[in-house]
Amino acid sequence: MKYLVTGGAGFIGSHLVERLLGDDHTVTVLDNFSSGRIENLDQVKGNPRLLIRHVDVAHYEEIKPFFEGVDWVFHLAALADIVPSIRRPLIYHKSNVDGTIAVLEAARSAGVKRLVYAASSSCYGVTDKFPTPETAPIKPMYPYALTKYLGEQYVLHWNKTYRLPCVSLRLFNVYGPRARTSSTYGAVFGVFLAQKLAGKPFTVVGDGTQTRDFTFVTDVVDAFLRAADSEIESEIFNVGSGNTYSINYLVSLLGGDVVHIPKRPGEPDCTFADICKISQTLGWQPKVRFEEGVRLMFQNIDRWRDAPVWDEKSIAEATIDWFKHLGASPS
Ligand code: UDP
């Protein structure tokens, strides 16, 4: 089979590429390397069944030829992170919405058999329904969440209008080796592991009792394959761990001192996916326990040696726009 993975040099994308190549398939990676890193594909470097193309998915004419003869498309390319999306909403729209339409069009014109979209659980915003089912109200709290949700709407629309077989997976707090680290303040694992290596205290938001549905990356890869390898289409599925874990528990597993930083506006106290639908429809179940996932991250801690080490002051500076804009907005 021939597969195409957009964002294949990113954190989740690179794990998916590794898995597809391991299963003896041919894989084309499209990545603009804005946050994706070629080192993420080190383990598959030189594989004759892997083609890596440095292109931006928003450039339809450039990406179109790579879809010819492709069986399945996995669309993971996107700009992530909250603060830069508040600062630069136009480029988020360009990447996450225009980029998705370009991928859908290229997939449609090439007649690909299936497309799986990486959507985000951030579309639920601050909800009060736990575990949260796919039918929960949509309340994006910042441009990143909105653009990922709009991308999902386009995916479903291409299915309805053009019969392109599509599935959308709403991912909850994915973590694992190679979790992206860049100069941007973002996902908690990158922040905490760099602090751990530097012997600095963990910057715990609020009192640390807030919980997240941390989902291990190889389980997420399994969900992508299940979704692609099925007859189901035009469906949305939550992908979560089946549980929710407090930041204080994560700190206890990592071990170290803490400092507390203010709670950010629009931040949920809990994320917790209802995964009944994907379990019942696709037979998918998460396999990696949180404690085991954290241990595997620890084994890879060296990857954070060159990562930025955040502290109270630098986080306060990095999140100014978060407080400024979201602090004032109605919930
Ligand atoms: N978090 C934290 N300290 C940090 C960064 C994050 O305690 O320096 C917490 C944050 O409050 C949230 C969890 O870690 O409860 C996950 O945060 P992340 O930004 O990774 O994901 P999101 O909040 O978007 O779910």
Boltz pocket constraint, residues with backbone or C-beta under 6 A from the ligand:
constraints:
  - pocket:
      binder: B
      contacts: [[A, 173], [A, 186], [A, 187], [A, 188], [A, 189], [A, 191], [A, 203], [A, 204], [A, 205], [A, 206], [A, 210], [A, 211], [A, 212], [A, 247], [A, 267], [A, 268], [A, 271]]
      max_distance: 6.0
